[in-house]
Amino acid sequence: MDNTGSPLRLYAKHLGAAYLTYIILGMLNSLLFKKGIYDFGAFNETEVKFRFTQTIDIIMFIAVIWASWAQYLVTKTINKNIAFLALLFRFGEGLLGFVATITTLTVIAILRTQEYSNVFQEDQLHALASIFVNMSGSMWDVLLIIMGIGATIFMYLFYVSNYAPKWLTLWGAFTYMSMVAYGFSNILLLEPPQILKHLMLPGAFFEITFGLWLLIRGVSTKSCSRDTLDLHKSNA
């Protein structure tokens, strides 16, 4: 009996679970938990919430690396070299996400270290904390670029393999390419067009849809070519 599809389906379920984990955590953090945490004049009241949101970001980027690993194991069956290239970009996304989070966590050291309070005035400390938050925000622009490139490559591999419906992979490719455009526009342009930001909004719904599809349906190995299945065996 041909069990070639079995490990692929397992990796696909890992991928679906990872997608759902990081997109749901990211949405909750951005839309609910992070509201008001950058009002450093009220940091005494928001510090616990601030620490909580950064913890959520760390867990989210752990899930990104989890997703990168699973997506590579699925897509290396189509083209191992291209899948590895995509893995490098998405793994880099996770690492840069950790750096961005560490940069934001610097706020705690700035506002809670007594030595700094003895040297700087309160408004100066708040301004310094804001600088680190802005630095972290710039890292997120770069993060969108490398995420979008890696994820678009992965979508290409899903498209050519028919592991997922073509309409779903095309939706994903459009979503991730818009992220690349948005990240570059924030760096290159003084006034980035807001339409690019709006084009990214369906991305969250794509990742939820894609995650659910993989978790419930897995990948479709019936539509794969014999060569693809043989390649999987040689890479196993």
Beta strands, then each sheet from edge to edge (+ up, - down):
end
